[in-house]
Amino acid sequence: MNLERRLAAILAADVVGYSRLIRNDEAGTLEIVKAHRERLFEPIVSARNGRIVKLIGDGLLIEFASAVEAVRCAIEMQYFVGIENKDLPEDAQVQYRIGLNVGDIVVDQDDIQGDGVNIAARLESLAEPAGICMSVNVFDQVKDKLDLNIEDAGMHQVKNMAEPLHVFSLALDEKATALASPIVRSAAKPAQRRMAVAISVVLALALGVAAWWQPWSPAAISSANGDQYLPASGKPSIAVMAFDNLNNDPTQDYLSDGLSENILTALSRFSDFFVIARNSTFLYKDKPVEVQQIAQELGVRYIVDGSVQIAGERLRANAQLIDATTGKHLWAEQYDRDLLDIFDVQDEITRTVASTLSTSINLAEYDRLKHQPTESLGAYELSTRAQEHSLRFNEADNIQAQRLSEQAIALDPNFAGAYAELAWAHAFGYRFGWSEDLSREESLDLAFEMARKAIDLESLDFAGYAVFAYVTMYSGDLDRAVTLYDKAISLNPNSAGTLVNSTDPLVYSGRADEAVERMRSAIRLNPHHPDWYLWNLGWAQYFAEDYAGALASIEKMNEVPDRLRRTLAPILLRLGREEEAKTLIDEFLADNPNYSIEEARKAPFESDDYLNRWLDDLRRLGVPETTG
């Protein structure tokens, strides 16, 4: 018999203290192990292009073609098991050791054997509980590809091996967990939310091509049908770059930017894909950066880029799909169309990229739901310019975004995207006072009205639901805001902005753990995120009682804004750094003499536990009950 031999990356995993767990609670242990395999490991392995070769009693043997994918899979397995274990008694926690090796294997039908497998098993036995050990072969392949803290654990003599193994230990710290891609969770009952991780991948519904807005920049949410969603990474990871404007006329940027933006948003419809946020990819606009560097910095494999030129009433566009790991062009196409056909061009590019990278997507559903957002190029230009002003996030630009959106609606009263953009302008007018000749109450009313209009015109427009959720949150209806964010995320699981905004109602309603997971998902989707992402993460981690993590998040910020000091001080207090905390809050009170417990109580908490913890910490630091 001729047995196949090949080089492979092998992951061996085993339950720590399995006999003891079975002895203490046989039924409960078996149920948890089964749940881990079905709800965590199987979808994680699938997303990393791995193959579960066999289940060995209380362990698993998994094969990968890539050492990088094997390492990321190991990180995700340990990370999500850690989340499952967080609220369990220590003696009931099911933990795993993981060993990783790259070596020669022998393939016998569906099984694999050989030294490559044996070494992975020996490395697994050397790992700490919830730890990951790897061979020097794995270390050499990932050390320059993944930003991880890997410790040289030295040489170890192991059973049945003539030569000692050079062992490396991977730290499951913040660098590692930042690489973990989120998965879909089940949330049938609140008490089970942290226990059960449902992995059935949710196929995202399609949405309008003009819906892409990401406020400020930015897991799980109870949806109308009872499921709880995190944006799933999918197998192919994609960055859509800003298309080049070959006209050398900055006033035409709206067409090139809009084309690439809408392709990005359209690809985000598919939960099969992991699509990097616009404001991370557009940072590379007009910069001579190699695709390999972009891919490495954004953590993606595939790059979509191209160019646009307008000649009279003709549109000339080029698009290409590149595998950044090899630099190979997987597909390239040129388009010479009427300018009015720009929406057809972007749909053709989206379909081709999607079908090239995945055979499982439902293109028939995409075809049924895609639409031309407006028949007026004038309205499209005005709305796109409004989006650009909105992203600058200041009063003058917000007022300009409002004016341009109103002009777009005047040209096309049925353009849902323009109503959504106008709703955002009024929402910021309410929250920050950035309106022209309108009171805050009038701005809030108009934000609601415009968001409803956007949804009425396009029922599958995620931007309408996202802005509706945003204003609902600030009107004080947390439950309704969570439901609306659920809808927006189900329509676009790759929207970092929606994920970030949705964390506020989660924290205020007592679901900080979910908010932390969502913030990590948003940061992965938007690697070049602004500082306030870390503020949101630190705020959620404080209420999740991860005080060290909260401090670590805030310390990554370039500067600590004034209002953040009232959160940072309680974090330092909880870490035993009382003197620093009091100094910080004294500085804050000197700059904000009217701040008091009475003022802090106005935060829209529905969780008494969260509110009382925060107020008690502020009292301990000397914040007065009232001003005056």
DOZA-20099 format. One record per residue (C-alpha): residue in three letters; residue number from 1; x, z, y. Coordinates in steps of 0.2 Angstrom, whole numbers, plus 5000, padded with zeros to 4 digits. Each point is the difference from the previous one (the first is absolute). Layout:
BEGIN
NODE  aa   i   xx   zz   yy
NODE ALA NUM    X    Z    Y
...
END
This chain:
BEGIN
NODE  aa   i   xx   zz   yy
NODE MET   1 5000 5000 5000
NODE ASN   2 5007 4995 5017
NODE LEU   3 4996 5014 5012
NODE GLU   4 5000 4996 5019
NODE ARG   5 5013 5009 5011
NODE ARG   6 4999 5002 5019
NODE LEU   7 5005 5010 5014
NODE ALA   8 4987 5012 5007
NODE ALA   9 4997 5015 5011
NODE ILE  10 4992 5014 4989
NODE LEU  11 4990 5015 5006
NODE ALA  12 4998 5015 4987
NODE ALA  13 4988 5014 5005
NODE ASP  14 4996 5016 4991
NODE VAL  15 4988 5015 5004
NODE VAL  16 5010 5016 5004
NODE GLY  17 4995 5014 4988
NODE TYR  18 4987 4990 4991
NODE SER  19 4999 5012 4985
NODE ARG  20 4998 5015 5011
NODE LEU  21 4986 4991 5010
NODE ILE  22 4991 4995 4984
NODE ARG  23 5001 5018 4993
NODE ASN  24 4993 5007 5017
NODE ASP  25 4986 4987 5002
NODE GLU  26 5000 4986 4988
NODE ALA  27 4984 4991 5006
NODE GLY  28 5004 5002 5019
NODE THR  29 5018 4994 4997
NODE LEU  30 4995 4985 4990
NODE GLU  31 4987 4995 5013
NODE ILE  32 5013 5001 5014
NODE VAL  33 5013 4990 4991
NODE LYS  34 4987 4987 4996
NODE ALA  35 4994 5000 5018
NODE HIS  36 5018 4998 5007
NODE ARG  37 5003 4985 4988
NODE GLU  38 4983 4991 5004
NODE ARG  39 4998 5004 5018
NODE LEU  40 5018 5001 5006
NODE PHE  41 5013 4992 4989
NODE GLU  42 4991 4984 4994
NODE PRO  43 4996 4994 5018
NODE ILE  44 5017 5005 5007
NODE VAL  45 5009 4991 4986
NODE SER  46 4990 4985 5002
NODE ALA  47 5003 5000 5019
NODE ARG  48 5019 5000 4997
NODE ASN  49 4999 4986 4987
NODE GLY  50 5004 5011 4986
NODE ARG  51 4994 5001 4982
NODE ILE  52 4995 5016 4990
NODE VAL  53 5008 4997 4984
NODE LYS  54 4994 5015 4991
NODE LEU  55 4993 5018 5001
NODE ILE  56 5011 5012 4991
NODE GLY  57 4990 5016 4997
NODE ASP  58 5002 5008 5017
NODE GLY  59 5011 4986 5007
NODE LEU  60 5000 4982 5006
NODE LEU  61 5013 4986 4998
NODE ILE  62 4999 4987 5014
NODE GLU  63 5009 4983 5002
NODE PHE  64 5004 4992 5016
NODE ALA  65 5009 4984 5005
NODE SER  66 5007 5008 5016
NODE ALA  67 5009 5017 5002
NODE VAL  68 4993 5001 5018
NODE GLU  69 4982 4999 4993
NODE ALA  70 5004 5013 4986
NODE VAL  71 5007 5012 5013
NODE ARG  72 4985 4998 5012
NODE CYS  73 4988 5002 4985
NODE ALA  74 5009 5016 4995
NODE ILE  75 4998 5007 5018
NODE GLU  76 4982 4995 5001
NODE MET  77 4996 5008 4983
NODE GLN  78 5008 5017 5005
NODE TYR  79 4993 4999 5018
NODE PHE  80 4982 4998 4994
NODE VAL  81 5002 5013 4986
NODE GLY  82 5006 5012 5013
NODE ILE  83 4985 4997 5010
NODE GLU  84 4989 5003 4984
NODE ASN  85 5009 5017 4997
NODE LYS  86 5000 5007 5017
NODE ASP  87 4985 5011 4998
NODE LEU  88 5002 5004 4982
NODE PRO  89 5007 5016 4994
NODE GLU  90 5018 4998 4995
NODE ASP  91 4998 5003 4982
NODE ALA  92 4986 4987 4999
NODE GLN  93 5010 4986 5009
NODE VAL  94 5005 4985 4990
NODE GLN  95 5017 4994 5005
NODE TYR  96 5011 4986 4994
NODE ARG  97 5019 4996 4999
NODE ILE  98 5005 4982 5002
NODE GLY  99 5015 4991 4995
NODE LEU 100 5005 4982 5006
NODE ASN 101 5013 4988 4993
NODE VAL 102 5004 4982 5001
NODE GLY 103 5007 4993 4983
NODE ASP 104 4999 4989 4985
NODE ILE 105 4984 5002 4990
NODE VAL 106 4994 4992 4984
NODE VAL 107 4982 4993 5000
NODE ASP 108 4990 5003 4984
NODE GLN 109 4983 4992 5002
NODE ASP 110 4993 5012 5014
NODE ASP 111 5012 5014 4997
NODE ILE 112 5018 5001 5008
NODE GLN 113 5015 5009 4993
NODE GLY 114 5018 5001 5002
NODE ASP 115 5013 5010 5010
NODE GLY 116 4992 4996 5017
NODE VAL 117 4984 5010 4993
NODE ASN 118 5010 5014 4993
NODE ILE 119 5010 5003 5016
NODE ALA 120 4984 5001 5010
NODE ALA 121 4993 5013 4988
NODE ARG 122 5016 5010 5001
NODE LEU 123 5000 4999 5019
NODE GLU 124 4982 5006 5000
NODE SER 125 5005 5016 4990
NODE LEU 126 5013 5004 5014
NODE ALA 127 4987 4999 5014
NODE GLU 128 4993 5015 5009
NODE PRO 129 4981 5003 4998
NODE ALA 130 4992 4987 5012
NODE GLY 131 5017 4992 5002
NODE ILE 132 5008 4983 4998
NODE CYS 133 5017 4996 4992
NODE MET 134 5008 4983 4999
NODE SER 135 5015 4992 4993
NODE VAL 136 5014 4992 5009
NODE ASN 137 4993 4983 4997
NODE VAL 138 4984 5004 5009
NODE PHE 139 5010 5009 5014
NODE ASP 140 5011 4984 5003
NODE GLN 141 4984 4989 5001
NODE VAL 142 4990 5010 5012
NODE LYS 143 5013 5009 5011
NODE ASP 144 5000 4986 5013
NODE LYS 145 4982 4995 4998
NODE LEU 146 4991 5017 5002
NODE ASP 147 5003 5013 5013
NODE LEU 148 5000 5015 4989
NODE ASN 149 5009 5016 4997
NODE ILE 150 5009 4999 4983
NODE GLU 151 5012 5013 4994
NODE ASP 152 5014 4997 4988
NODE ALA 153 4997 5013 4987
NODE GLY 154 5016 4996 4990
NODE MET 155 5004 4996 4982
NODE HIS 156 4989 5007 4986
NODE GLN 157 5003 5000 4982
NODE VAL 158 4983 4997 4991
NODE LYS 159 4994 4999 4982
NODE ASN 160 5004 4985 4989
NODE MET 161 5010 4992 5014
NODE ALA 162 5019 4998 4997
NODE GLU 163 5004 4998 5019
NODE PRO 164 4994 5012 5014
NODE LEU 165 4987 4994 5012
NODE HIS 166 5003 4998 5018
NODE VAL 167 4984 5008 5007
NODE PHE 168 4992 4998 5017
NODE SER 169 4986 5011 5007
NODE LEU 170 4987 4993 5012
NODE ALA 171 4993 5012 5013
NODE LEU 172 4981 4999 5001
NODE ASP 173 5001 5004 5019
NODE GLU 174 4992 4992 5015
NODE LYS 175 5011 4984 4999
NODE ALA 176 4994 4997 4982
NODE THR 177 4981 5004 5003
NODE ALA 178 5000 4989 5015
NODE LEU 179 5002 4986 4987
NODE ALA 180 4985 5005 4990
NODE SER 181 4986 4987 5002
NODE PRO 182 4982 5008 5000
NODE ILE 183 4988 4997 4987
NODE VAL 184 4981 5001 4999
NODE ARG 185 4993 5017 4997
NODE SER 186 4984 5007 4993
NODE ALA 187 4990 5012 5011
NODE ALA 188 4984 5003 4990
NODE LYS 189 5000 5018 5004
NODE PRO 190 5009 5010 5014
NODE ALA 191 5007 5012 4987
NODE GLN 192 5008 4986 4990
NODE ARG 193 5007 4990 5015
NODE ARG 194 5018 5007 4997
NODE MET 195 4998 5000 4981
NODE ALA 196 4995 4983 4995
NODE VAL 197 5009 4984 5006
NODE ALA 198 4989 4985 4996
NODE ILE 199 5010 4984 4999
NODE SER 200 4987 4987 4998
NODE VAL 201 5006 4987 5013
NODE VAL 202 4987 4997 5014
NODE LEU 203 4999 4981 5004
NODE ALA 204 4999 5000 5019
NODE LEU 205 4985 4991 5008
NODE ALA 206 5004 4986 5011
NODE LEU 207 4999 5002 5019
NODE GLY 208 5000 4990 5016
NODE VAL 209 5016 4991 5005
NODE ALA 210 5000 5007 5017
NODE ALA 211 4999 5018 4994
NODE TRP 212 5017 5008 5000
NODE TRP 213 5001 5013 5014
NODE GLN 214 5011 5015 4997
NODE PRO 215 4998 5013 5013
NODE TRP 216 5016 5009 5007
NODE SER 217 5012 4990 4992
NODE PRO 218 4992 5010 4974
NODE ALA 219 4979 5029 4945
NODE ALA 220 4985 5002 4996
NODE ILE 221 4982 4997 5007
NODE SER 222 4983 5003 4993
NODE SER 223 4991 4983 5001
NODE ALA 224 4981 4997 4999
NODE ASN 225 5001 4997 4981
NODE GLY 226 5009 5017 4997
NODE ASP 227 5017 4992 4997
NODE GLN 228 5016 5005 5010
NODE TYR 229 5012 4987 5005
NODE LEU 230 5018 4999 5004
NODE PRO 231 5007 4983 5004
NODE ALA 232 5008 4994 4984
NODE SER 233 5017 4991 5002
NODE GLY 234 4996 4986 4987
NODE LYS 235 5014 4991 4992
NODE PRO 236 5006 4988 5013
NODE SER 237 5006 5008 5016
NODE ILE 238 4999 4988 5015
NODE ALA 239 5005 4999 5019
NODE VAL 240 4992 4987 5011
NODE MET 241 5012 4997 5014
NODE ALA 242 4995 4994 5018
NODE PHE 243 5000 4981 4999
NODE ASP 244 5011 4991 5012
NODE ASN 245 4992 4992 5015
NODE LEU 246 5009 4983 5001
NODE ASN 247 4992 4995 5017
NODE ASN 248 5012 5012 5009
NODE ASP 249 4985 5005 5011
NODE PRO 250 4997 5019 4999
NODE THR 251 4982 4997 5005
NODE GLN 252 4997 4991 4983
NODE ASP 253 5007 5015 4990
NODE TYR 254 4982 5005 4997
NODE LEU 255 4998 4986 4988
NODE SER 256 5016 5003 4990
NODE ASP 257 4998 5019 5000
NODE GLY 258 4981 4998 4996
NODE LEU 259 5003 4988 4985
NODE SER 260 5013 5012 4992
NODE GLU 261 4989 5015 5004
NODE ASN 262 4985 4993 4992
NODE ILE 263 5010 4995 4984
NODE LEU 264 5006 5018 4999
NODE THR 265 4983 5007 5002
NODE ALA 266 4992 4988 4987
NODE LEU 267 5014 5004 4988
NODE SER 268 4996 5018 5003
NODE ARG 269 4982 4997 4993
NODE PHE 270 5008 5000 4982
NODE SER 271 5003 5017 4993
NODE ASP 272 5012 4990 4988
NODE PHE 273 5013 4999 5014
NODE PHE 274 5010 5013 5011
NODE VAL 275 5000 4992 5017
NODE ILE 276 5011 5008 5014
NODE ALA 277 4992 5004 5017
NODE ARG 278 5001 4987 5014
NODE ASN 279 5009 5012 5012
NODE SER 280 5014 5002 4988
NODE THR 281 5002 4981 4996
NODE PHE 282 4998 4995 5018
NODE LEU 283 5015 5010 5005
NODE TYR 284 5011 4986 4993
NODE LYS 285 4992 4987 5011
NODE ASP 286 5013 4989 5009
NODE LYS 287 5014 5009 4991
NODE PRO 288 5013 4991 4989
NODE VAL 289 4998 5011 4985
NODE GLU 290 5003 4995 4982
NODE VAL 291 4985 5001 4988
NODE GLN 292 5010 5011 4988
NODE GLN 293 5003 5012 5014
NODE ILE 294 4981 5000 5005
NODE ALA 295 4995 5002 4982
NODE GLN 296 5012 5015 4998
NODE GLU 297 4994 5009 5016
NODE LEU 298 4982 4997 4996
NODE GLY 299 5001 5003 4982
NODE VAL 300 4992 4984 4994
NODE ARG 301 5004 4986 4989
NODE TYR 302 4991 4985 5008
NODE ILE 303 5001 4993 5018
NODE VAL 304 4987 4988 5007
NODE ASP 305 5006 4992 5016
NODE GLY 306 4998 4983 5010
NODE SER 307 4998 4992 5016
NODE VAL 308 4986 4992 5011
NODE GLN 309 5000 4986 5013
NODE ILE 310 4986 4993 5011
NODE ALA 311 5001 4982 5005
NODE GLY 312 4984 4996 5010
NODE GLU 313 4985 5003 4988
NODE ARG 314 5011 5000 4985
NODE LEU 315 5007 5016 4990
NODE ARG 316 5016 4998 4991
NODE ALA 317 5004 5015 4989
NODE ASN 318 5013 5004 4987
NODE ALA 319 4999 5014 4988
NODE GLN 320 5011 5006 4985
NODE LEU 321 5000 5014 4987
NODE ILE 322 5018 5007 4996
NODE ASP 323 5005 5012 4986
NODE ALA 324 5012 5010 5010
NODE THR 325 5009 5007 4985
NODE THR 326 5007 4982 4996
NODE GLY 327 4997 4991 5017
NODE LYS 328 4990 4987 4990
NODE HIS 329 4986 4991 5008
NODE LEU 330 4985 5002 4988
NODE TRP 331 4989 4989 5011
NODE ALA 332 5001 4990 5017
NODE GLU 333 4987 4989 5008
NODE GLN 334 4998 4990 5016
NODE TYR 335 4983 4998 5009
NODE ASP 336 4995 4987 5013
NODE ARG 337 4982 5004 5005
NODE ASP 338 4988 5000 5015
NODE LEU 339 5002 5016 5010
NODE LEU 340 4982 5005 4995
NODE ASP 341 5006 5001 4982
NODE ILE 342 5012 5014 5003
NODE PHE 343 4988 5012 4990
NODE ASP 344 5000 4988 4985
NODE VAL 345 5019 4999 5000
NODE GLN 346 5001 5019 5000
NODE ASP 347 4988 5001 4985
NODE GLU 348 5010 4987 4991
NODE ILE 349 5016 5009 5002
NODE THR 350 4992 5017 4995
NODE ARG 351 4993 4992 4984
NODE THR 352 5016 4992 4995
NODE VAL 353 5011 5015 5003
NODE ALA 354 4987 5011 4991
NODE SER 355 4998 4988 4985
NODE THR 356 5019 4998 4999
NODE LEU 357 5003 5019 4999
NODE SER 358 4986 5005 4989
NODE THR 359 4989 4992 4986
NODE SER 360 4987 5014 5000
NODE ILE 361 4993 4999 5018
NODE ASN 362 4982 4994 5002
NODE LEU 363 5003 4985 5011
NODE ALA 364 4981 4995 4997
NODE GLU 365 4995 5016 5009
NODE TYR 366 5012 4997 5014
NODE ASP 367 4993 4982 5002
NODE ARG 368 4982 5008 5001
NODE LEU 369 5005 5013 5013
NODE LYS 370 5012 4991 5011
NODE HIS 371 4993 4993 5016
NODE GLN 372 5005 4992 5017
NODE PRO 373 5000 5015 5012
NODE THR 374 4995 4989 5015
NODE GLU 375 4997 4982 5004
NODE SER 376 5007 5003 5017
NODE LEU 377 5019 4999 5002
NODE GLY 378 4999 5007 5017
NODE ALA 379 4991 5016 4994
NODE TYR 380 5013 5001 4986
NODE GLU 381 5014 4999 5013
NODE LEU 382 4992 5013 5011
NODE SER 383 4997 5012 4986
NODE THR 384 5018 4998 4993
NODE ARG 385 5007 5004 5017
NODE ALA 386 4989 5015 5001
NODE GLN 387 5007 5006 4984
NODE GLU 388 5018 4998 5007
NODE HIS 389 4995 5011 5015
NODE SER 390 4992 5013 4990
NODE LEU 391 5016 5002 4989
NODE ARG 392 5010 5005 5016
NODE PHE 393 4989 5015 5001
NODE ASN 394 4999 5005 5018
NODE GLU 395 4986 5001 5013
NODE ALA 396 5004 4983 5009
NODE ASP 397 5001 4990 4984
NODE ASN 398 4984 5009 4993
NODE ILE 399 4990 4994 5015
NODE GLN 400 5007 4983 4998
NODE ALA 401 4996 5000 4982
NODE GLN 402 4982 5005 5005
NODE ARG 403 4999 4985 5012
NODE LEU 404 5007 4987 4988
NODE SER 405 4988 5006 4986
NODE GLU 406 4985 4998 5012
NODE GLN 407 5005 4983 5004
NODE ALA 408 5002 4995 4982
NODE ILE 409 4983 5006 4997
NODE ALA 410 4993 4990 5014
NODE LEU 411 5007 4985 4992
NODE ASP 412 4994 5004 4983
NODE PRO 413 4987 5014 4999
NODE ASN 414 5001 4999 4981
NODE PHE 415 5018 5004 4998
NODE ALA 416 5001 5016 4991
NODE GLY 417 5019 5003 5002
NODE ALA 418 4998 5000 5019
NODE TYR 419 4987 5013 4999
NODE ALA 420 5011 5011 4989
NODE GLU 421 5014 4998 5013
NODE LEU 422 4989 5005 5014
NODE ALA 423 4994 5015 4990
NODE TRP 424 5018 5006 4999
NODE ALA 425 5003 4997 5019
NODE HIS 426 4984 5011 5003
NODE ALA 427 5006 5013 4987
NODE PHE 428 5016 5002 5008
NODE GLY 429 4991 5001 5017
NODE TYR 430 4990 5015 4993
NODE ARG 431 5015 5009 4992
NODE PHE 432 5013 4997 5013
NODE GLY 433 4990 4996 5016
NODE TRP 434 5006 4982 5000
NODE SER 435 4985 4991 5007
NODE GLU 436 4996 4991 5015
NODE ASP 437 4984 5007 5010
NODE LEU 438 4993 5009 4984
NODE SER 439 4998 5018 4996
NODE ARG 440 5007 5006 4983
NODE GLU 441 4982 5002 4994
NODE GLU 442 4996 4982 5005
NODE SER 443 5016 4994 4991
NODE LEU 444 4995 5009 4984
NODE ASP 445 4983 4993 5000
NODE LEU 446 5007 4982 5003
NODE ALA 447 5013 5003 4986
NODE PHE 448 4986 5004 4988
NODE GLU 449 4989 4986 5005
NODE MET 450 5014 4987 4999
NODE ALA 451 5006 5006 4983
NODE ARG 452 4982 4999 4993
NODE LYS 453 4999 4982 5007
NODE ALA 454 5016 4995 4991
NODE ILE 455 4994 5007 4984
NODE ASP 456 4983 4992 5002
NODE LEU 457 5008 4983 5003
NODE GLU 458 5013 5002 4986
NODE SER 459 4995 5013 4987
NODE LEU 460 5017 4998 4991
NODE ASP 461 5010 5002 5016
NODE PHE 462 5011 5015 4997
NODE ALA 463 5005 5001 5018
NODE GLY 464 4982 5004 5005
NODE TYR 465 4999 5014 4987
NODE ALA 466 5017 5007 5006
NODE VAL 467 4995 5001 5018
NODE PHE 468 4983 5007 4996
NODE ALA 469 5008 5014 4989
NODE TYR 470 5012 5003 5014
NODE VAL 471 4987 5004 5013
NODE THR 472 4989 5009 4988
NODE MET 473 5015 5012 4997
NODE TYR 474 5001 5004 5018
NODE SER 475 4982 5002 5002
NODE GLY 476 5001 5014 4987
NODE ASP 477 4992 4993 4985
NODE LEU 478 5014 5002 4987
NODE ASP 479 4990 4996 4984
NODE ARG 480 4994 4984 5007
NODE ALA 481 5017 4996 5007
NODE VAL 482 5008 5002 4982
NODE THR 483 4987 4989 4993
NODE LEU 484 5003 4986 5013
NODE TYR 485 5019 5001 4997
NODE ASP 486 4996 4999 4981
NODE LYS 487 4991 4983 5004
NODE ALA 488 5014 4994 5011
NODE ILE 489 5013 5004 4987
NODE SER 490 4991 4992 4986
NODE LEU 491 4999 4984 5010
NODE ASN 492 5019 5001 5004
NODE PRO 493 5010 5011 4990
NODE ASN 494 5016 4995 5009
NODE SER 495 4995 5005 5017
NODE ALA 496 5013 5013 5005
NODE GLY 497 4991 5004 5017
NODE THR 498 4983 5003 4991
NODE LEU 499 5009 5012 4988
NODE VAL 500 5008 5010 5014
NODE ASN 501 4985 5002 5010
NODE SER 502 4990 5005 4985
NODE THR 503 5011 5015 4997
NODE ASP 504 4992 5010 5015
NODE PRO 505 4983 5002 4993
NODE LEU 506 5008 5005 4983
NODE VAL 507 5010 5014 5008
NODE TYR 508 4986 5006 5010
NODE SER 509 4989 5001 4985
NODE GLY 510 5012 5009 4989
NODE ARG 511 5008 4986 4990
NODE ALA 512 5018 5001 5006
NODE ASP 513 5008 4995 4983
NODE GLU 514 4991 4984 5001
NODE ALA 515 5005 4997 5018
NODE VAL 516 5018 5003 4995
NODE GLU 517 4999 4987 4986
NODE ARG 518 4992 4988 5012
NODE MET 519 5013 5002 5013
NODE ARG 520 5014 4996 4987
NODE SER 521 4990 4984 4996
NODE ALA 522 4999 4995 5018
NODE ILE 523 5019 5003 5002
NODE ARG 524 5004 4989 4985
NODE LEU 525 4989 4986 5007
NODE ASN 526 5007 5002 5017
NODE PRO 527 5019 5004 4998
NODE HIS 528 5004 4998 5019
NODE HIS 529 4986 5012 5005
NODE PRO 530 5000 5009 5016
NODE ASP 531 5004 5019 5002
NODE TRP 532 4982 5005 5000
NODE TYR 533 4998 4996 4982
NODE LEU 534 5012 5014 4996
NODE TRP 535 4990 5011 5012
NODE ASN 536 4985 4996 4990
NODE LEU 537 5009 5003 4983
NODE GLY 538 5007 5017 5006
NODE TRP 539 4983 5006 5006
NODE ALA 540 4992 4996 4983
NODE GLN 541 5015 5008 4991
NODE TYR 542 4997 5016 5010
NODE PHE 543 4982 5002 4994
NODE ALA 544 5006 4995 4982
NODE GLU 545 5011 5015 5001
NODE ASP 546 5016 4989 4998
NODE TYR 547 5009 5008 5015
NODE ALA 548 5017 4994 4996
NODE GLY 549 4994 4982 4998
NODE ALA 550 4991 5001 5016
NODE LEU 551 5015 5006 5009
NODE ALA 552 5010 4986 4992
NODE SER 553 4988 4987 5006
NODE ILE 554 5000 5006 5018
NODE GLU 555 5019 5001 5000
NODE LYS 556 5001 4981 4997
NODE MET 557 4991 4997 5016
NODE ASN 558 5010 4994 5015
NODE GLU 559 4993 5013 5011
NODE VAL 560 4987 5014 4999
NODE PRO 561 4985 4996 5012
NODE ASP 562 4993 5014 5010
NODE ARG 563 4984 5002 4990
NODE LEU 564 5009 5000 4983
NODE ARG 565 5009 5017 5005
NODE ARG 566 4984 5009 4996
NODE THR 567 5000 4993 4982
NODE LEU 568 5019 5002 4998
NODE ALA 569 5000 5018 5005
NODE PRO 570 4988 5006 4986
NODE ILE 571 5010 4990 4988
NODE LEU 572 5016 5009 5005
NODE LEU 573 4991 5016 4999
NODE ARG 574 4994 4997 4982
NODE LEU 575 5018 4996 4995
NODE GLY 576 5006 5017 5007
NODE ARG 577 5008 4993 5016
NODE GLU 578 4989 5011 5011
NODE GLU 579 5012 5002 5015
NODE GLU 580 5002 4981 5001
NODE ALA 581 4981 4998 4998
NODE LYS 582 4997 5012 5014
NODE THR 583 5012 4992 5012
NODE LEU 584 4992 4983 4997
NODE ILE 585 4982 5006 5003
NODE ASP 586 5006 5010 5016
NODE GLU 587 5007 4983 5006
NODE PHE 588 4984 4992 4996
NODE LEU 589 4989 5013 5009
NODE ALA 590 5011 4999 5015
NODE ASP 591 4997 4981 5001
NODE ASN 592 4981 5002 4995
NODE PRO 593 4995 5017 5008
NODE ASN 594 4981 4996 4996
NODE TYR 595 5003 4999 4981
NODE SER 596 4991 5014 4990
NODE ILE 597 4992 5004 4984
NODE GLU 598 4984 4996 5007
NODE GLU 599 5007 4982 5004
NODE ALA 600 5007 4998 4983
NODE ARG 601 4984 5005 4992
NODE LYS 602 4992 4984 5007
NODE ALA 603 5009 4990 4987
NODE PRO 604 4986 4992 4989
NODE PHE 605 5005 5010 4984
NODE GLU 606 4986 5001 4986
NODE SER 607 5013 5010 4990
NODE ASP 608 4999 5018 5005
NODE ASP 609 5016 5004 4989
NODE TYR 610 5010 4987 5010
NODE LEU 611 4994 5005 5017
NODE ASN 612 5002 5018 4997
NODE ARG 613 5018 4997 4993
NODE TRP 614 5005 4991 5016
NODE LEU 615 4992 5012 5012
NODE ASP 616 5007 5015 4991
NODE ASP 617 5018 4992 5001
NODE LEU 618 4997 4996 5019
NODE ARG 619 4995 5018 5003
NODE ARG 620 5015 5007 4991
NODE LEU 621 5010 4989 5012
NODE GLY 622 4992 5007 5015
NODE VAL 623 4987 4987 5005
NODE PRO 624 4987 5009 5011
NODE GLU 625 4982 5001 4994
NODE THR 626 4994 4993 5017
NODE THR 627 5008 4993 5016
NODE GLY 628 5000 5009 5016
END
